Amino acid sequence: MSETTPSPTNQSSHQTDHYEWANPGDINAFFGLMLDNIAGLILMVGLLTGFGFPADFAVTRMIPGTALGVMLGDLAFFFLAFSLAKKTGRKDVTAMPLGLDTPSTFGMTLFILGPSYLQGLESGLDEMDAAVRTWSIGIWCMVLSGSLKLLLAPFSNWVRATIPRAGLLGSLSAIALVLISFLPLTEILGHPLPGLLALVIVLTALVGKIPLPQKTPGTLGALLISGFVYYLLCFLPNTGYHLPAFPESISWFPNQWLEAWNWSWLNHFNDALAYLPIAFPFAIGTVVGGIDCTESAAAAGDTYDTRTVVGIEAIATLTAGVCGGVIQTTPYIGHPAYKAMGGRAAYTFATALVVGSAGLVGYFGWLNALIPAPAVYPILVFIGLEITAQSFMATPKKHYPAVAFACLPALAFLAMNLPGRILSDPALAEISLPQLSGDLVADLDTLGMLSSGFILTSLLWAWALAMIIDRNLVKASLVFIVASILTLFGFIHSPLPGSQVFLPFGPQSWSKIILAPEYQWKVMEFALAYMCCAATLYAWSRITKNQTISDSSFNH
């Protein structure tokens, strides 16, 4: 469903000079992207404080570098939109949005930052030293993840040309439904009066396209109305709502940088090494996500070079890490949504200024306290729904089952989310898997392996099914072979905590990354299953090679 991109030779030269980079739709797009990023920053701080991590440390040390990565990436995409407009002669080019990677926000905080902080406390460090150690581990994970993405960027165009849209956009819809749309519902419905009100306003204004009075942007209207209700409830007795605690002062980023930035994080490489197998799959996931986003943008009419898009996100992540950021950036998969709002390039420029200054100047601490989470999280729900709809609209109708198939591994991640948090909660340490029934343990193990690396699993499953629908069984068998190889190294179906990657065998000196014996058969069975599927499909293709397969054979 991508639009035909006009050739530069068919456009008069003055059209390029009049690229309409600022449009009324940029206002809605700005509040959508800006609040989406602010919501991500709020989410990061909230998840960390759930581990007892000092909120002030997160805001003054971790937020500035993280926000700087967003600022640099959005500025780069702002100028990239001008380049595409000049190349194509089109006036309606929409800039690629960039922001904090939502899966990484959950993954880094729940599997790396939070556990490493608790580990530091358990080893006898005080609260501040444990926080510094955790920060250093996060920086190393970011720097090395950015470097890995930079190495993978040159191959991204080849990946985009090889994998069908059902695979790329199917994994996209899985992320959109599970991480971006569903998980925020716990915060929204945890405060149902302001939360549901904000959700309905966002969906009515942005999905139903029914404008608010005075053409107020839907995202801003939801924030103002729901925020008013939230604060009103704070003054009523027995509601459970409380006024936030605001920071006493604003700390300017350079002061914090000079106070804390002494490159001491370089000394914590050995501490970070154990967490790299958790961080790298998320980095690879953002590369796949960047490819997905480029494909999604092309389906909406804006054809960017995939290598450039992935390269920009890699440099933004690397720069953020060096400056103390702990959450990687990625192109946002909501480009079609922002284009539908009428956004051009101004919205990314404005987002860069606001999010960057919030982190660098230091007033994010006030935003974090001032903006109620249930008033801003509905924006995430809208973005997820829009992406899912676009995934189907941009995919050939015959491949719809493949897009739906891609959502199943993501549902396994969703099903494991709450049990995983229960079993890892220090307050519930007395609960362990052996205490549960055998069938339940087996189900949890299976769901855990299915959810591990679900982004790549979703892509591979949808890719294979799309090839089967196209009756290209040989390519489908090759996809299953790739799945088998990835399984052997834990990139998908890892049975280890935090979806760690590993080596299936090797010298005893590598024991920390060699798969433990108790997990070997589980992994081998998954790998063998994929290999058997590949062999079956290849044999099937040889048997039917000289036969004519009628369409009716494939009808239900």
HUUR-V142950 format. One record per pair of residues at least 12 apart in sequence whose C-alpha atoms are under 8 Angstrom apart, sorted by the first residue. I is the first residue (numbers start at 1). GAP is how many residues later the second one is. Records with the same first field share a line. If there is no record, write none. Layout:
I->GAP ; GAP
This chain:
1->298 ; 299 ; 392 ; 393 ; 394
2->296 ; 297 ; 298 ; 299 ; 392
3->295 ; 296 ; 297 ; 298
4->297
5->83 ; 296 ; 297 ; 298
6->82 ; 83 ; 84
7->81 ; 82
8->78 ; 79 ; 80 ; 81
11->77 ; 78
12->77
13->76
15->74 ; 75 ; 76
16->69 ; 70 ; 73 ; 74 ; 75
17->69
18->73
19->63 ; 66 ; 67 ; 70 ; 71 ; 72 ; 73
20->71 ; 72 ; 324
21->61 ; 70 ; 71 ; 72 ; 323 ; 324 ; 325
22->321 ; 322 ; 323 ; 324 ; 325
23->319 ; 320 ; 321 ; 323
24->318 ; 319
25->316 ; 317 ; 318 ; 319
26->315 ; 316 ; 317 ; 318 ; 319 ; 320 ; 321
27->190 ; 316 ; 320
28->189 ; 190 ; 191 ; 192 ; 313 ; 315
29->309 ; 312 ; 313 ; 314 ; 318
30->313 ; 316 ; 317 ; 318 ; 320 ; 321
31->186 ; 188 ; 189
32->187 ; 306 ; 347
33->64 ; 66 ; 314 ; 315 ; 318
34->317 ; 320 ; 321
35->341 ; 344
36->63 ; 340 ; 341 ; 343 ; 344
37->62 ; 63 ; 318
38->317 ; 330
39->334 ; 337 ; 338
40->60 ; 62 ; 65
41->22 ; 59
42->326 ; 331
43->62
44->61 ; 62 ; 65
45->13 ; 14
47->59 ; 62 ; 63
48->61 ; 62 ; 65 ; 66
51->63 ; 64 ; 66 ; 67
53->61 ; 64 ; 74 ; 78
54->73 ; 77
57->74
59->305 ; 306
60->191 ; 193 ; 196 ; 302
61->195 ; 196 ; 199 ; 263
62->73 ; 262 ; 263 ; 264
63->261 ; 262 ; 296
64->189 ; 259 ; 260 ; 261 ; 292 ; 294 ; 295 ; 296 ; 298
65->255 ; 256 ; 257 ; 258 ; 259 ; 260 ; 261 ; 294 ; 295
66->254 ; 255 ; 257 ; 258 ; 259 ; 260 ; 261 ; 262 ; 293
67->253 ; 258 ; 288 ; 289 ; 291 ; 292 ; 293
68->252 ; 255 ; 257 ; 288 ; 291 ; 292
69->247 ; 248 ; 250 ; 251 ; 256 ; 259 ; 260
70->28 ; 29 ; 30 ; 246 ; 259 ; 282 ; 285 ; 286
71->280 ; 281 ; 282 ; 284 ; 285
72->244 ; 280
73->25 ; 26 ; 239 ; 240 ; 243 ; 256 ; 279
74->22 ; 23 ; 24 ; 25 ; 274 ; 275 ; 277 ; 278
75->273 ; 274 ; 277
76->236
77->18 ; 19 ; 20 ; 21 ; 235 ; 271
78->17 ; 18 ; 267 ; 268 ; 270 ; 271
80->15
81->12 ; 13 ; 14 ; 15 ; 264
84->219 ; 220
92->252
93->209 ; 251 ; 252
94->208 ; 241 ; 244 ; 245 ; 249 ; 250 ; 251
95->240 ; 248 ; 249 ; 250 ; 253
96->201 ; 235 ; 236 ; 239 ; 252
97->234 ; 235 ; 236 ; 237 ; 238 ; 251
98->215 ; 231 ; 232 ; 233 ; 234 ; 250
99->230 ; 231 ; 232 ; 233
100->227 ; 228 ; 229 ; 230
101->185 ; 226 ; 227 ; 228 ; 229 ; 231
102->77 ; 78
103->72 ; 76 ; 179
104->178 ; 223 ; 224
105->222
107->172 ; 175 ; 391
108->30 ; 171 ; 218 ; 219
111->167 ; 387
112->26 ; 163 ; 166 ; 167
113->21 ; 22 ; 24 ; 25
116->17 ; 18
117->13 ; 14 ; 16 ; 17
118->12
120->13 ; 14
133->132 ; 135
135->130 ; 189 ; 191
136->128 ; 129 ; 130 ; 132 ; 136
137->128 ; 131 ; 132 ; 134 ; 135 ; 138
138->134 ; 183 ; 187 ; 188 ; 189
139->126 ; 182 ; 183 ; 185 ; 186 ; 187
140->125 ; 126 ; 129 ; 132 ; 181
141->131 ; 134 ; 135 ; 138 ; 180 ; 185
142->175 ; 176 ; 178 ; 179 ; 180 ; 183 ; 184 ; 185 ; 186
143->174 ; 175 ; 176 ; 178 ; 179
144->174
145->134 ; 135 ; 138 ; 172 ; 173
146->137 ; 168 ; 169 ; 170 ; 171 ; 172 ; 175 ; 182
147->167 ; 168 ; 171
148->132 ; 135
149->134 ; 135 ; 138 ; 161 ; 162 ; 165
150->160 ; 161 ; 164 ; 165
152->135
153->134 ; 153 ; 154 ; 155 ; 157 ; 158 ; 161
154->153 ; 157
155->152
156->131 ; 135 ; 150 ; 151 ; 154
157->134 ; 148 ; 149 ; 150
159->132
160->131 ; 132 ; 135 ; 146
163->300
164->299 ; 302
165->130 ; 229 ; 230
166->225 ; 229 ; 230 ; 233 ; 234 ; 236 ; 237 ; 296 ; 297 ; 300
167->235 ; 236 ; 239 ; 291 ; 292 ; 293 ; 294 ; 295 ; 296 ; 299
168->120 ; 123 ; 124 ; 127 ; 291 ; 295
169->123 ; 126 ; 127 ; 222 ; 223 ; 226 ; 234
170->221 ; 232 ; 233 ; 234 ; 235 ; 236 ; 237 ; 288 ; 289 ; 292
171->232 ; 235 ; 236 ; 284 ; 285 ; 287 ; 288 ; 291
172->117 ; 120 ; 161 ; 215 ; 216 ; 219
173->211 ; 214 ; 215 ; 218 ; 230 ; 233 ; 234
174->214 ; 232 ; 233 ; 234 ; 236 ; 237 ; 281 ; 284
175->209 ; 235 ; 280
176->207 ; 208 ; 209 ; 211 ; 212
177->207 ; 208 ; 211
178->232 ; 233 ; 235 ; 236
180->200 ; 201 ; 203 ; 204
181->199 ; 200 ; 201 ; 202 ; 203 ; 204
182->199
184->193 ; 194 ; 196 ; 197
185->192 ; 193 ; 196
187->186 ; 187 ; 190
188->185 ; 186 ; 187 ; 189 ; 190
189->185
191->183
193->36 ; 37
194->32 ; 33 ; 35 ; 36 ; 180 ; 181
195->31 ; 179 ; 180 ; 183
197->25 ; 29
198->24 ; 25 ; 27 ; 28 ; 176 ; 177 ; 178 ; 180
199->23 ; 176 ; 179 ; 180 ; 182
201->17 ; 18 ; 20 ; 21
202->16 ; 17 ; 20 ; 176 ; 177 ; 180
203->179
205->12 ; 13
206->12 ; 135 ; 176
207->175
219->160
222->153 ; 154
223->152 ; 153
226->149
227->144 ; 145 ; 148
230->142
231->12
244->125 ; 126
245->124
246->119 ; 120 ; 123 ; 124
247->118 ; 119 ; 122
250->111 ; 112 ; 113 ; 115
251->110 ; 111 ; 112
252->108 ; 109 ; 110
253->106 ; 107 ; 108 ; 109
254->106
277->222 ; 223 ; 224 ; 225
278->220 ; 221 ; 222 ; 223
281->172 ; 210 ; 220
283->45
285->170 ; 171
286->44
287->23
289->41 ; 42 ; 44
290->16 ; 19 ; 20 ; 40 ; 41 ; 42
291->15 ; 19
292->41
293->38 ; 39 ; 40 ; 41 ; 42
294->12 ; 15
296->37 ; 39 ; 40 ; 94 ; 95 ; 98
297->38 ; 39
299->95
300->35 ; 36 ; 39
309->22
313->16 ; 17 ; 18
314->15
316->13
317->12 ; 13
333->54
334->49 ; 50 ; 52 ; 53
336->50 ; 51 ; 54
337->46 ; 49 ; 50
391->12
398->71
399->67 ; 70
401->64
402->59 ; 60 ; 61 ; 63 ; 64
403->59
405->53 ; 56 ; 57
406->51 ; 52 ; 53 ; 55 ; 56
407->51
408->50
409->41 ; 42 ; 45 ; 46 ; 48 ; 49
410->41 ; 44 ; 45 ; 48
411->40
412->35 ; 36 ; 38 ; 39
413->34 ; 35 ; 37 ; 38 ; 39 ; 41
414->37
415->32
416->28 ; 31 ; 32 ; 35
445->50
448->45 ; 47
449->43 ; 44 ; 45 ; 46
450->42 ; 43
451->42
452->39 ; 40 ; 41 ; 42 ; 43 ; 46 ; 47
453->38 ; 39 ; 40 ; 41 ; 46
454->38 ; 39
456->35 ; 36
457->26 ; 35
460->19 ; 20 ; 23
463->13 ; 16
464->12 ; 13 ; 15 ; 16
472->69
473->64 ; 65 ; 67 ; 68
474->63 ; 64 ; 67
476->58 ; 61
477->56 ; 57 ; 58 ; 59 ; 60 ; 61
478->56
479->55
480->50 ; 51 ; 53 ; 54
481->49 ; 50 ; 53
483->44 ; 47
484->42 ; 43 ; 44 ; 45 ; 46 ; 47
485->42
487->36 ; 39 ; 40
488->15 ; 16 ; 35 ; 36 ; 39
489->12 ; 13 ; 14 ; 15
490->12 ; 13
493->30 ; 33
494->29
495->24 ; 27 ; 28
501->12
502->12 ; 13
503->12
504->16
